[in-house]
């Protein structure tokens, strides 16, 4: 996927911001990136920030994990509602 397409989708259709090569994903939005890994696909979930350089994407998730992938290996993304707060007991 072209980095321009990634930026366009996230900033035009979701509450994400793009500044100085960094996409900040809002708390209300859940983003997953799907990358190619040989013949398989790997899902990177709960993404909160994506740093874009010429050929490299560095994605950080809400768990504190960081992934570096080639932009040409990005195949798709999933966008949905952000994490919900769970309640226990009687409401």
Buried (B, 14 or more C-beta within 10 A) or exposed (E): BEBEEBBEBBBEEBEBEBEEEEBBBBEEBBBBBBBBEEEEEBEBBBBBBBBBEEEEBBBBBBEEEEBEBEBEBBEEBEBEEBEEEEEEEEE
